[in-house]
Amino acid sequence: MSVIRCSAVCGLLLVSAAQAEPVTPLPQLEAYTVPEAWLQPMAPLQIADNVWQIGTDELTSLLLKTREGAILIDGGMPQSAEHLLANMKAVGVAPQTLKWILVSHGHGDHAGSLAAIKQATGARLVANAETAMLMADGGANDIHFGDDILYPPVRVDRQIQDGEQVSLGNLTLTGHFIPGHTPGSMAWTWQSTRDGETVDIAYVDSLTAPGYQLVDNPRYPHIVEDFTATFKTVKGLSCDLLLTPHPGASGWDYTDATQSTRIDCVDYAKKAEQTLREQRKAQQAD
Ligand SMILES: [Zn+2]
C-alpha cells in the first residue's frame, strides 16, 4: 500500500487515490413530487359574482375582483405561476391590477408560486408573522417536513394580526388565525353575492396533520391545544359557502362542480376533530 505521509504539522495519512476502494457518487437531489391533479391546469371557474377559482384541479387559488383591482388567495405549486397569470388575464385581470396576495399557509403547495406572482404583478403579500417566517425561508426547517418541500422564498409586505382586515374597493376580508396544520394557518372570510343573494364565504385552511407527531412534539408542544381552539373558531365562522385549499376537503369537485358534495364549516371542523382524535389515540397507544 502506498502511503503519502503528510508534513509533521498536519500529521494526517492520505491513502493514494489510485489504491482506494471505489466510492459511489453522492446522491442526486430529488425534488418532491405531488399528485398530478395538483398540477392539472383548469379554466377559471366562477364561484360567486366576484370570485373565481383559477388554480388547478385539486389546488385552490382564488381571484377576487373589485373595481379597484384584484386579490389573489393562494398560489399553488411553484410551477403554477404562468398558469395563474394566464387565468387572471382570461377573466380580465391585468397583472399590474393585482393589489394583494393572501395565503392560507406557507407550505409549497399553496405558497410555491407567490415569489413569481409577486414579481410579475407588483402585488403586496399579506401574512401573519409565523407564515411570513416560513415563506421568507422558502419552506425550509418546517416543523414536520424539515427541508422536504422547499420553494422560492418570498418576502411579506404586510404582517397582520388575528381579526385584522384587508380591504380593496368595496371588498373587505377578515383574517382568522387557526393554527394547527401550521402555526401560521389562517382562514379568510368575506361577503359576496351569488344568484342575486348575499353570501358569506369562508376560505378555511387545511385542518389535517399529515404524518405529524401529535404527542410530545418538541417543535410544537401545544399542537393539540392549538387544533382544539381552531376547531372552535372554524365552527363559529360565518360560512354560507366553504372553500378549502385542497377542494376535496370541503367536498368540492372543480372538474365538475355539479358533482360537488359541499359541506359547511361546522361539519368540516367536526370531521377534522374526529380524524385528529383517532390519530392521536393511535400515537398514544404506540
Ligand atoms: Zn400544508
py3Dmol code that shows the C-alpha trace and the ligand (Angstrom):
import py3Dmol

protein = """\
ATOM      1  CA  MET A   1       0.000   0.000   0.000  1.00  0.00           C
ATOM      2  CA  SER A   2       1.463   3.335  -0.962  1.00  0.00           C
ATOM      3  CA  VAL A   3       1.102   5.815   1.798  1.00  0.00           C
ATOM      4  CA  ILE A   4       1.807   9.517   1.436  1.00  0.00           C
ATOM      5  CA  ARG A   5       2.968  10.909   4.700  1.00  0.00           C
ATOM      6  CA  CYS A   6       1.786  14.396   5.457  1.00  0.00           C
ATOM      7  CA  SER A   7       4.025  17.022   6.939  1.00  0.00           C
ATOM      8  CA  ALA A   8       4.703  16.697  10.635  1.00  0.00           C
ATOM      9  CA  VAL A   9       2.444  19.667  11.221  1.00  0.00           C
ATOM     10  CA  CYS A  10      -0.769  18.092   9.968  1.00  0.00           C
ATOM     11  CA  GLY A  11       0.101  14.527  10.866  1.00  0.00           C
ATOM     12  CA  LEU A  12      -2.532  13.040   8.540  1.00  0.00           C
ATOM     13  CA  LEU A  13      -2.163   9.926   6.447  1.00  0.00           C
ATOM     14  CA  LEU A  14      -3.522  10.073   2.926  1.00  0.00           C
ATOM     15  CA  VAL A  15      -4.174   6.873   1.061  1.00  0.00           C
ATOM     16  CA  SER A  16      -3.292   7.045  -2.616  1.00  0.00           C
ATOM     17  CA  ALA A  17      -6.482   7.641  -4.626  1.00  0.00           C
ATOM     18  CA  ALA A  18      -5.451   5.013  -7.161  1.00  0.00           C
ATOM     19  CA  GLN A  19      -5.467   2.356  -4.452  1.00  0.00           C
ATOM     20  CA  ALA A  20      -8.679   3.390  -2.648  1.00  0.00           C
ATOM     21  CA  GLU A  21     -11.853   1.310  -2.712  1.00  0.00           C
ATOM     22  CA  PRO A  22     -14.363   2.568  -5.334  1.00  0.00           C
ATOM     23  CA  VAL A  23     -16.788   5.002  -3.793  1.00  0.00           C
ATOM     24  CA  THR A  24     -20.306   5.520  -5.114  1.00  0.00           C
ATOM     25  CA  PRO A  25     -21.206   9.111  -6.094  1.00  0.00           C
ATOM     26  CA  LEU A  26     -23.168  11.256  -3.698  1.00  0.00           C
ATOM     27  CA  PRO A  27     -26.935  11.055  -4.345  1.00  0.00           C
ATOM     28  CA  GLN A  28     -28.703  13.339  -6.816  1.00  0.00           C
ATOM     29  CA  LEU A  29     -31.037  15.989  -5.431  1.00  0.00           C
ATOM     30  CA  GLU A  30     -34.632  14.845  -5.551  1.00  0.00           C
ATOM     31  CA  ALA A  31     -37.397  17.437  -5.813  1.00  0.00           C
ATOM     32  CA  TYR A  32     -40.647  16.410  -4.181  1.00  0.00           C
ATOM     33  CA  THR A  33     -43.497  15.180  -6.297  1.00  0.00           C
ATOM     34  CA  VAL A  34     -47.239  15.626  -5.802  1.00  0.00           C
ATOM     35  CA  PRO A  35     -50.402  14.082  -7.299  1.00  0.00           C
ATOM     36  CA  GLU A  36     -50.888  15.105 -10.942  1.00  0.00           C
ATOM     37  CA  ALA A  37     -54.302  16.643 -10.208  1.00  0.00           C
ATOM     38  CA  TRP A  38     -52.480  19.266  -8.095  1.00  0.00           C
ATOM     39  CA  LEU A  39     -50.671  20.302 -11.286  1.00  0.00           C
ATOM     40  CA  GLN A  40     -53.561  19.975 -13.739  1.00  0.00           C
ATOM     41  CA  PRO A  41     -54.382  23.469 -15.071  1.00  0.00           C
ATOM     42  CA  MET A  42     -58.071  24.315 -15.239  1.00  0.00           C
ATOM     43  CA  ALA A  43     -60.073  27.080 -16.904  1.00  0.00           C
ATOM     44  CA  PRO A  44     -61.355  29.728 -14.466  1.00  0.00           C
ATOM     45  CA  LEU A  45     -64.392  28.533 -12.502  1.00  0.00           C
ATOM     46  CA  GLN A  46     -66.769  31.216 -11.243  1.00  0.00           C
ATOM     47  CA  ILE A  47     -67.665  30.607  -7.599  1.00  0.00           C
ATOM     48  CA  ALA A  48     -69.590  33.843  -6.901  1.00  0.00           C
ATOM     49  CA  ASP A  49     -70.169  37.126  -8.748  1.00  0.00           C
ATOM     50  CA  ASN A  50     -66.670  38.426  -7.996  1.00  0.00           C
ATOM     51  CA  VAL A  51     -64.862  35.189  -7.043  1.00  0.00           C
ATOM     52  CA  TRP A  52     -63.039  32.805  -9.391  1.00  0.00           C
ATOM     53  CA  GLN A  53     -61.109  29.600  -8.823  1.00  0.00           C
ATOM     54  CA  ILE A  54     -58.104  29.971 -11.142  1.00  0.00           C
ATOM     55  CA  GLY A  55     -55.748  27.289  -9.805  1.00  0.00           C
ATOM     56  CA  THR A  56     -55.517  23.621 -10.705  1.00  0.00           C
ATOM     57  CA  ASP A  57     -57.979  20.731 -10.494  1.00  0.00           C
ATOM     58  CA  GLU A  58     -57.054  19.984  -6.873  1.00  0.00           C
ATOM     59  CA  LEU A  59     -55.358  23.106  -5.533  1.00  0.00           C
ATOM     60  CA  THR A  60     -57.359  26.250  -4.869  1.00  0.00           C
ATOM     61  CA  SER A  61     -56.203  29.722  -5.932  1.00  0.00           C
ATOM     62  CA  LEU A  62     -58.972  32.280  -5.577  1.00  0.00           C
ATOM     63  CA  LEU A  63     -59.149  35.506  -7.553  1.00  0.00           C
ATOM     64  CA  LEU A  64     -61.399  38.222  -6.086  1.00  0.00           C
ATOM     65  CA  LYS A  65     -62.251  41.079  -8.438  1.00  0.00           C
ATOM     66  CA  THR A  66     -63.150  44.599  -7.308  1.00  0.00           C
ATOM     67  CA  ARG A  67     -63.452  47.944  -9.064  1.00  0.00           C
ATOM     68  CA  GLU A  68     -60.079  48.941  -7.598  1.00  0.00           C
ATOM     69  CA  GLY A  69     -58.182  45.824  -8.688  1.00  0.00           C
ATOM     70  CA  ALA A  70     -57.959  42.190  -7.644  1.00  0.00           C
ATOM     71  CA  ILE A  71     -56.877  39.983  -4.735  1.00  0.00           C
ATOM     72  CA  LEU A  72     -55.324  36.517  -5.034  1.00  0.00           C
ATOM     73  CA  ILE A  73     -55.580  33.971  -2.220  1.00  0.00           C
ATOM     74  CA  ASP A  74     -53.005  31.164  -2.520  1.00  0.00           C
ATOM     75  CA  GLY A  75     -50.728  30.402  -5.456  1.00  0.00           C
ATOM     76  CA  GLY A  76     -50.391  26.616  -5.605  1.00  0.00           C
ATOM     77  CA  MET A  77     -47.153  24.840  -6.527  1.00  0.00           C
ATOM     78  CA  PRO A  78     -44.031  26.725  -7.710  1.00  0.00           C
ATOM     79  CA  GLN A  79     -44.660  25.675 -11.316  1.00  0.00           C
ATOM     80  CA  SER A  80     -48.199  27.220 -11.319  1.00  0.00           C
ATOM     81  CA  ALA A  81     -47.239  30.888 -11.763  1.00  0.00           C
ATOM     82  CA  GLU A  82     -47.617  31.189 -15.551  1.00  0.00           C
ATOM     83  CA  HIS A  83     -50.919  29.320 -15.465  1.00  0.00           C
ATOM     84  CA  LEU A  84     -52.317  31.635 -12.782  1.00  0.00           C
ATOM     85  CA  LEU A  85     -51.248  34.756 -14.665  1.00  0.00           C
ATOM     86  CA  ALA A  86     -52.893  33.419 -17.838  1.00  0.00           C
ATOM     87  CA  ASN A  87     -56.123  32.668 -15.958  1.00  0.00           C
ATOM     88  CA  MET A  88     -56.096  36.163 -14.423  1.00  0.00           C
ATOM     89  CA  LYS A  89     -55.937  37.655 -17.919  1.00  0.00           C
ATOM     90  CA  ALA A  90     -58.714  35.272 -19.050  1.00  0.00           C
ATOM     91  CA  VAL A  91     -61.103  36.834 -16.519  1.00  0.00           C
ATOM     92  CA  GLY A  92     -59.980  40.378 -17.311  1.00  0.00           C
ATOM     93  CA  VAL A  93     -57.397  40.979 -14.588  1.00  0.00           C
ATOM     94  CA  ALA A  94     -54.197  42.559 -15.936  1.00  0.00           C
ATOM     95  CA  PRO A  95     -51.102  41.608 -13.874  1.00  0.00           C
ATOM     96  CA  GLN A  96     -50.500  45.145 -12.605  1.00  0.00           C
ATOM     97  CA  THR A  97     -54.062  45.374 -11.235  1.00  0.00           C
ATOM     98  CA  LEU A  98     -53.445  42.566  -8.731  1.00  0.00           C
ATOM     99  CA  LYS A  99     -53.075  44.520  -5.470  1.00  0.00           C
ATOM    100  CA  TRP A 100     -52.976  41.991  -2.613  1.00  0.00           C
ATOM    101  CA  ILE A 101     -51.867  38.380  -2.259  1.00  0.00           C
ATOM    102  CA  LEU A 102     -53.190  36.481   0.775  1.00  0.00           C
ATOM    103  CA  VAL A 103     -52.298  32.969   1.841  1.00  0.00           C
ATOM    104  CA  SER A 104     -53.782  30.065   3.800  1.00  0.00           C
ATOM    105  CA  HIS A 105     -50.452  28.640   4.981  1.00  0.00           C
ATOM    106  CA  GLY A 106     -46.819  28.649   3.953  1.00  0.00           C
ATOM    107  CA  HIS A 107     -46.376  25.167   2.501  1.00  0.00           C
ATOM    108  CA  GLY A 108     -45.040  24.807  -1.051  1.00  0.00           C
ATOM    109  CA  ASP A 109     -48.332  23.550  -2.495  1.00  0.00           C
ATOM    110  CA  HIS A 110     -50.058  26.861  -1.626  1.00  0.00           C
ATOM    111  CA  ALA A 111     -47.247  29.442  -1.409  1.00  0.00           C
ATOM    112  CA  GLY A 112     -44.929  27.907  -4.020  1.00  0.00           C
ATOM    113  CA  SER A 113     -45.599  30.357  -6.854  1.00  0.00           C
ATOM    114  CA  LEU A 114     -46.013  33.536  -4.803  1.00  0.00           C
ATOM    115  CA  ALA A 115     -42.472  34.882  -5.354  1.00  0.00           C
ATOM    116  CA  ALA A 116     -43.020  34.699  -9.119  1.00  0.00           C
ATOM    117  CA  ILE A 117     -46.558  36.120  -8.934  1.00  0.00           C
ATOM    118  CA  LYS A 118     -45.392  38.982  -6.745  1.00  0.00           C
ATOM    119  CA  GLN A 119     -42.572  39.794  -9.135  1.00  0.00           C
ATOM    120  CA  ALA A 120     -44.843  39.650 -12.189  1.00  0.00           C
ATOM    121  CA  THR A 121     -47.609  41.796 -10.696  1.00  0.00           C
ATOM    122  CA  GLY A 122     -46.132  44.049  -8.009  1.00  0.00           C
ATOM    123  CA  ALA A 123     -48.924  42.946  -5.649  1.00  0.00           C
ATOM    124  CA  ARG A 124     -48.269  43.200  -1.905  1.00  0.00           C
ATOM    125  CA  LEU A 125     -48.115  39.970   0.084  1.00  0.00           C
ATOM    126  CA  VAL A 126     -50.068  39.718   3.348  1.00  0.00           C
ATOM    127  CA  ALA A 127     -49.492  37.088   6.082  1.00  0.00           C
ATOM    128  CA  ASN A 128     -49.085  36.680   9.808  1.00  0.00           C
ATOM    129  CA  ALA A 129     -45.641  36.514  11.441  1.00  0.00           C
ATOM    130  CA  GLU A 130     -45.450  32.703  11.556  1.00  0.00           C
ATOM    131  CA  THR A 131     -46.238  32.302   7.869  1.00  0.00           C
ATOM    132  CA  ALA A 132     -44.031  35.271   6.965  1.00  0.00           C
ATOM    133  CA  MET A 133     -41.039  33.495   8.532  1.00  0.00           C
ATOM    134  CA  LEU A 134     -41.783  30.212   6.775  1.00  0.00           C
ATOM    135  CA  MET A 135     -42.217  31.917   3.397  1.00  0.00           C
ATOM    136  CA  ALA A 136     -39.054  34.015   3.858  1.00  0.00           C
ATOM    137  CA  ASP A 137     -37.222  30.712   4.313  1.00  0.00           C
ATOM    138  CA  GLY A 138     -38.906  29.159   1.272  1.00  0.00           C
ATOM    139  CA  GLY A 139     -40.496  26.488   3.449  1.00  0.00           C
ATOM    140  CA  ALA A 140     -37.174  25.416   4.999  1.00  0.00           C
ATOM    141  CA  ASN A 141     -36.916  23.944   8.512  1.00  0.00           C
ATOM    142  CA  ASP A 142     -40.615  23.166   8.611  1.00  0.00           C
ATOM    143  CA  ILE A 143     -41.710  21.705  11.946  1.00  0.00           C
ATOM    144  CA  HIS A 144     -42.902  18.437  10.420  1.00  0.00           C
ATOM    145  CA  PHE A 145     -41.376  18.299   6.928  1.00  0.00           C
ATOM    146  CA  GLY A 146     -37.885  19.724   7.562  1.00  0.00           C
ATOM    147  CA  ASP A 147     -36.444  20.774   4.191  1.00  0.00           C
ATOM    148  CA  ASP A 148     -38.552  18.353   2.129  1.00  0.00           C
ATOM    149  CA  ILE A 149     -40.880  20.885   0.475  1.00  0.00           C
ATOM    150  CA  LEU A 150     -38.780  23.890  -0.478  1.00  0.00           C
ATOM    151  CA  TYR A 151     -39.919  26.647  -2.847  1.00  0.00           C
ATOM    152  CA  PRO A 152     -38.663  30.090  -3.936  1.00  0.00           C
ATOM    153  CA  PRO A 153     -38.605  32.296  -0.798  1.00  0.00           C
ATOM    154  CA  VAL A 154     -40.852  35.337  -0.771  1.00  0.00           C
ATOM    155  CA  ARG A 155     -40.971  38.388   1.481  1.00  0.00           C
ATOM    156  CA  VAL A 156     -44.179  39.508   3.181  1.00  0.00           C
ATOM    157  CA  ASP A 157     -45.055  43.204   2.793  1.00  0.00           C
ATOM    158  CA  ARG A 158     -47.723  43.470   5.457  1.00  0.00           C
ATOM    159  CA  GLN A 159     -47.857  41.409   8.649  1.00  0.00           C
ATOM    160  CA  ILE A 160     -51.285  41.066  10.168  1.00  0.00           C
ATOM    161  CA  GLN A 161     -52.820  40.094  13.497  1.00  0.00           C
ATOM    162  CA  ASP A 162     -55.774  37.837  14.276  1.00  0.00           C
ATOM    163  CA  GLY A 163     -59.026  39.536  13.255  1.00  0.00           C
ATOM    164  CA  GLU A 164     -57.315  42.167  11.115  1.00  0.00           C
ATOM    165  CA  GLN A 165     -58.992  43.157   7.872  1.00  0.00           C
ATOM    166  CA  VAL A 166     -57.696  43.689   4.355  1.00  0.00           C
ATOM    167  CA  SER A 167     -59.742  45.953   2.082  1.00  0.00           C
ATOM    168  CA  LEU A 168     -59.766  46.771  -1.605  1.00  0.00           C
ATOM    169  CA  GLY A 169     -62.512  48.763  -3.315  1.00  0.00           C
ATOM    170  CA  ASN A 170     -65.868  47.594  -1.969  1.00  0.00           C
ATOM    171  CA  LEU A 171     -64.450  44.313  -0.615  1.00  0.00           C
ATOM    172  CA  THR A 172     -63.258  43.670   2.955  1.00  0.00           C
ATOM    173  CA  LEU A 173     -61.758  40.360   4.085  1.00  0.00           C
ATOM    174  CA  THR A 174     -61.229  39.335   7.707  1.00  0.00           C
ATOM    175  CA  GLY A 175     -58.282  37.131   8.665  1.00  0.00           C
ATOM    176  CA  HIS A 176     -58.709  34.483  11.375  1.00  0.00           C
ATOM    177  CA  PHE A 177     -55.764  32.675  12.976  1.00  0.00           C
ATOM    178  CA  ILE A 178     -56.421  28.928  13.008  1.00  0.00           C
ATOM    179  CA  PRO A 179     -53.076  27.325  13.998  1.00  0.00           C
ATOM    180  CA  GLY A 180     -52.613  23.574  13.745  1.00  0.00           C
ATOM    181  CA  HIS A 181     -51.770  22.418  10.233  1.00  0.00           C
ATOM    182  CA  THR A 182     -49.079  25.091  10.517  1.00  0.00           C
ATOM    183  CA  PRO A 183     -48.621  27.583  13.371  1.00  0.00           C
ATOM    184  CA  GLY A 184     -49.491  30.369  10.898  1.00  0.00           C
ATOM    185  CA  SER A 185     -52.583  28.759   9.339  1.00  0.00           C
ATOM    186  CA  MET A 186     -55.408  31.173   8.534  1.00  0.00           C
ATOM    187  CA  ALA A 187     -58.999  31.387   7.396  1.00  0.00           C
ATOM    188  CA  TRP A 188     -60.310  34.345   5.374  1.00  0.00           C
ATOM    189  CA  THR A 189     -63.959  35.414   5.383  1.00  0.00           C
ATOM    190  CA  TRP A 190     -65.788  37.978   3.274  1.00  0.00           C
ATOM    191  CA  GLN A 191     -69.167  38.771   1.816  1.00  0.00           C
ATOM    192  CA  SER A 192     -70.008  38.323  -1.823  1.00  0.00           C
ATOM    193  CA  THR A 193     -73.117  37.889  -3.946  1.00  0.00           C
ATOM    194  CA  ARG A 194     -74.368  34.892  -5.903  1.00  0.00           C
ATOM    195  CA  ASP A 195     -77.652  34.365  -7.736  1.00  0.00           C
ATOM    196  CA  GLY A 196     -78.757  37.797  -6.547  1.00  0.00           C
ATOM    197  CA  GLU A 197     -78.206  36.984  -2.877  1.00  0.00           C
ATOM    198  CA  THR A 198     -75.595  37.935  -0.331  1.00  0.00           C
ATOM    199  CA  VAL A 199     -73.338  35.030   0.592  1.00  0.00           C
ATOM    200  CA  ASP A 200     -70.825  34.720   3.449  1.00  0.00           C
ATOM    201  CA  ILE A 201     -67.767  32.981   2.025  1.00  0.00           C
ATOM    202  CA  ALA A 202     -65.185  31.273   4.246  1.00  0.00           C
ATOM    203  CA  TYR A 203     -61.861  30.124   2.820  1.00  0.00           C
ATOM    204  CA  VAL A 204     -60.569  27.916   5.611  1.00  0.00           C
ATOM    205  CA  ASP A 205     -57.105  26.380   5.768  1.00  0.00           C
ATOM    206  CA  SER A 206     -56.363  22.657   5.975  1.00  0.00           C
ATOM    207  CA  LEU A 207     -57.190  21.096   9.338  1.00  0.00           C
ATOM    208  CA  THR A 208     -55.080  17.986   8.770  1.00  0.00           C
ATOM    209  CA  ALA A 209     -51.935  16.731  10.498  1.00  0.00           C
ATOM    210  CA  PRO A 210     -50.404  14.512   7.778  1.00  0.00           C
ATOM    211  CA  GLY A 211     -47.819  12.295   9.474  1.00  0.00           C
ATOM    212  CA  TYR A 212     -47.435  14.814  12.290  1.00  0.00           C
ATOM    213  CA  GLN A 213     -46.156  13.856  15.733  1.00  0.00           C
ATOM    214  CA  LEU A 214     -49.043  14.907  17.960  1.00  0.00           C
ATOM    215  CA  VAL A 215     -47.752  13.530  21.263  1.00  0.00           C
ATOM    216  CA  ASP A 216     -44.770  15.246  22.939  1.00  0.00           C
ATOM    217  CA  ASN A 217     -43.661  17.076  19.811  1.00  0.00           C
ATOM    218  CA  PRO A 218     -40.671  19.179  20.957  1.00  0.00           C
ATOM    219  CA  ARG A 219     -41.044  21.566  17.988  1.00  0.00           C
ATOM    220  CA  TYR A 220     -44.752  22.180  18.614  1.00  0.00           C
ATOM    221  CA  PRO A 221     -45.621  21.235  22.231  1.00  0.00           C
ATOM    222  CA  HIS A 222     -49.135  22.721  22.133  1.00  0.00           C
ATOM    223  CA  ILE A 223     -50.193  21.456  18.737  1.00  0.00           C
ATOM    224  CA  VAL A 224     -53.245  19.603  20.055  1.00  0.00           C
ATOM    225  CA  GLU A 225     -54.393  22.584  22.144  1.00  0.00           C
ATOM    226  CA  ASP A 226     -53.993  24.794  19.060  1.00  0.00           C
ATOM    227  CA  PHE A 227     -56.068  22.428  16.945  1.00  0.00           C
ATOM    228  CA  THR A 228     -58.744  22.293  19.658  1.00  0.00           C
ATOM    229  CA  ALA A 229     -59.072  26.088  19.730  1.00  0.00           C
ATOM    230  CA  THR A 230     -59.036  26.147  15.927  1.00  0.00           C
ATOM    231  CA  PHE A 231     -61.937  23.705  15.610  1.00  0.00           C
ATOM    232  CA  LYS A 232     -63.968  26.025  17.843  1.00  0.00           C
ATOM    233  CA  THR A 233     -63.019  29.069  15.750  1.00  0.00           C
ATOM    234  CA  VAL A 234     -63.903  27.346  12.468  1.00  0.00           C
ATOM    235  CA  LYS A 235     -67.299  26.194  13.774  1.00  0.00           C
ATOM    236  CA  GLY A 236     -68.094  29.834  14.594  1.00  0.00           C
ATOM    237  CA  LEU A 237     -67.216  31.363  11.213  1.00  0.00           C
ATOM    238  CA  SER A 238     -69.868  32.938   9.001  1.00  0.00           C
ATOM    239  CA  CYS A 239     -69.988  30.234   6.392  1.00  0.00           C
ATOM    240  CA  ASP A 240     -72.714  30.064   3.727  1.00  0.00           C
ATOM    241  CA  LEU A 241     -70.083  28.833   1.311  1.00  0.00           C
ATOM    242  CA  LEU A 242     -66.949  26.961   2.422  1.00  0.00           C
ATOM    243  CA  LEU A 243     -63.840  26.691   0.272  1.00  0.00           C
ATOM    244  CA  THR A 244     -60.572  24.975   1.204  1.00  0.00           C
ATOM    245  CA  PRO A 245     -57.005  24.929  -0.182  1.00  0.00           C
ATOM    246  CA  HIS A 246     -57.485  21.255  -1.106  1.00  0.00           C
ATOM    247  CA  PRO A 247     -61.007  21.390  -2.586  1.00  0.00           C
ATOM    248  CA  GLY A 248     -61.894  17.785  -1.753  1.00  0.00           C
ATOM    249  CA  ALA A 249     -61.618  18.597   1.959  1.00  0.00           C
ATOM    250  CA  SER A 250     -64.790  20.692   1.697  1.00  0.00           C
ATOM    251  CA  GLY A 251     -66.478  18.409  -0.852  1.00  0.00           C
ATOM    252  CA  TRP A 252     -65.698  20.469  -3.955  1.00  0.00           C
ATOM    253  CA  ASP A 253     -65.029  18.907  -7.337  1.00  0.00           C
ATOM    254  CA  TYR A 254     -63.697  21.693  -9.564  1.00  0.00           C
ATOM    255  CA  THR A 255     -63.647  19.419 -12.621  1.00  0.00           C
ATOM    256  CA  ASP A 256     -67.447  19.075 -12.402  1.00  0.00           C
ATOM    257  CA  ALA A 257     -68.932  21.481  -9.868  1.00  0.00           C
ATOM    258  CA  THR A 258     -72.345  19.799 -10.218  1.00  0.00           C
ATOM    259  CA  GLN A 259     -70.774  16.718  -8.627  1.00  0.00           C
ATOM    260  CA  SER A 260     -69.638  18.670  -5.578  1.00  0.00           C
ATOM    261  CA  THR A 261     -70.980  17.471  -2.230  1.00  0.00           C
ATOM    262  CA  ARG A 262     -70.082  20.564  -0.278  1.00  0.00           C
ATOM    263  CA  ILE A 263     -70.014  20.695   3.490  1.00  0.00           C
ATOM    264  CA  ASP A 264     -70.180  23.665   5.859  1.00  0.00           C
ATOM    265  CA  CYS A 265     -67.663  24.941   8.395  1.00  0.00           C
ATOM    266  CA  VAL A 266     -69.202  23.014  11.311  1.00  0.00           C
ATOM    267  CA  ASP A 267     -69.019  19.667   9.521  1.00  0.00           C
ATOM    268  CA  TYR A 268     -65.536  20.469   8.227  1.00  0.00           C
ATOM    269  CA  ALA A 269     -64.297  21.106  11.768  1.00  0.00           C
ATOM    270  CA  LYS A 270     -66.149  18.102  13.223  1.00  0.00           C
ATOM    271  CA  LYS A 271     -64.661  15.721  10.648  1.00  0.00           C
ATOM    272  CA  ALA A 272     -61.158  17.055  11.259  1.00  0.00           C
ATOM    273  CA  GLU A 273     -61.658  16.835  15.021  1.00  0.00           C
ATOM    274  CA  GLN A 274     -62.609  13.168  14.762  1.00  0.00           C
ATOM    275  CA  THR A 275     -59.652  12.348  12.495  1.00  0.00           C
ATOM    276  CA  LEU A 276     -57.205  14.115  14.790  1.00  0.00           C
ATOM    277  CA  ARG A 277     -58.619  12.337  17.852  1.00  0.00           C
ATOM    278  CA  GLU A 278     -58.082   8.928  16.220  1.00  0.00           C
ATOM    279  CA  GLN A 279     -54.613   9.869  15.010  1.00  0.00           C
ATOM    280  CA  ARG A 280     -53.619  10.985  18.475  1.00  0.00           C
ATOM    281  CA  LYS A 281     -55.083   7.892  20.134  1.00  0.00           C
ATOM    282  CA  ALA A 282     -53.077   5.650  17.783  1.00  0.00           C
ATOM    283  CA  GLN A 283     -49.876   7.545  18.664  1.00  0.00           C
ATOM    284  CA  GLN A 284     -50.575   7.333  22.394  1.00  0.00           C
ATOM    285  CA  ALA A 285     -51.045   3.561  22.049  1.00  0.00           C
ATOM    286  CA  ASP A 286     -47.618   3.141  20.377  1.00  0.00           C
TER     287      ASP A 286
END
"""
ligand_1 = """\
1
ZN
Zn -49.833 22.086 4.097
"""
view = py3Dmol.view(width=600, height=400)
view.addModel(protein, "pdb")
view.setStyle({"model": 0}, {"cartoon": {"style": "trace"}})
view.addModel(ligand_1, "xyz")
view.setStyle({"model": 1}, {"stick": {}})
view.zoomTo()
view.show()
